[in-house]
Amino acid sequence: MDRLMCSIKYLGNGMDISVNELTKTIISILGKSKKYPVTYKKARPGDQRHMRASIAKLKTAIGWKPHYNLKKGLQKTIQWAQENK
């Protein structure tokens, strides 16, 4: 278990999300969609188009599963960050 915990870098919900969708979700939660419109540039070598945080290790080891969907998790994280500046 200690070895497992030391190897975990981040958690998620195991679902794919595009960088575009993630960006739009964060901007929407912050209420800044008009102030920070999403603009598109030509992709660069190595750019990441999608992300997925794997929950496989924790699910197998201790039966862990996410308590929140992505939007709710981001809302709670942003709220915590704003309250703890």
C-alpha positions in Angstrom: 0.0 0.0 0.0 2.8 2.5 0.9 4.5 1.8 -2.4 1.2 2.3 -4.3 0.5 5.7 -2.6 4.0 6.9 -3.4 3.5 6.2 -7.1 0.3 8.1 -7.5 0.7 11.5 -9.1 -2.9 12.6 -9.6 -6.4 11.2 -9.7 -9.3 11.7 -11.9 -12.5 9.9 -12.9 -11.1 7.6 -15.6 -12.9 9.4 -18.4 -11.4 11.0 -21.5 -11.6 14.8 -21.8 -10.2 17.0 -24.5 -7.9 19.9 -23.5 -10.5 22.1 -25.2 -13.4 20.8 -23.1 -11.4 21.0 -19.9 -10.4 24.6 -20.6 -14.0 25.6 -21.4 -15.3 23.9 -18.3 -12.8 25.8 -16.0 -13.5 29.1 -17.7 -17.2 28.5 -17.3 -16.9 27.7 -13.6 -14.9 30.8 -13.1 -17.6 32.8 -15.0 -15.0 34.3 -17.3 -16.1 33.0 -20.7 -16.5 36.5 -22.1 -13.2 37.7 -20.6 -11.2 34.7 -21.7 -12.6 33.4 -25.0 -10.9 30.2 -26.2 -8.7 30.8 -29.3 -7.2 28.1 -31.5 -3.7 28.0 -32.8 -1.9 25.4 -35.0 -1.0 22.3 -33.0 2.6 22.0 -32.0 4.6 18.7 -31.9 3.9 17.0 -28.6 0.7 18.9 -27.9 -1.7 16.8 -25.9 -5.2 16.7 -27.3 -6.9 14.5 -24.7 -6.2 13.5 -21.1 -7.4 10.7 -18.9 -6.3 10.3 -15.3 -6.1 6.5 -14.6 -7.8 5.3 -11.4 -6.9 1.6 -12.1 -4.2 1.2 -9.4 -6.4 2.6 -6.6 -9.5 0.8 -7.8 -7.7 -2.5 -7.9 -5.8 -2.0 -4.6 -8.6 -0.5 -2.4 -11.7 -0.4 -4.5 -11.5 3.4 -4.7 -13.9 5.3 -7.0 -14.5 9.0 -7.6 -17.1 10.8 -5.5 -17.6 13.6 -8.0 -17.8 14.0 -11.7 -15.3 16.3 -13.4 -17.3 19.5 -13.3 -18.2 19.1 -9.6 -14.6 18.2 -8.7 -13.3 21.3 -10.5 -15.9 23.5 -8.8 -14.9 22.2 -5.4 -11.2 22.6 -6.2 -11.6 26.1 -7.5 -13.7 27.1 -4.5 -11.1 25.7 -2.2 -8.3 27.6 -4.0 -10.3 30.9 -3.9 -11.0 30.5 -0.2 -7.4 29.6 0.6 -5.4 32.3 -1.3 
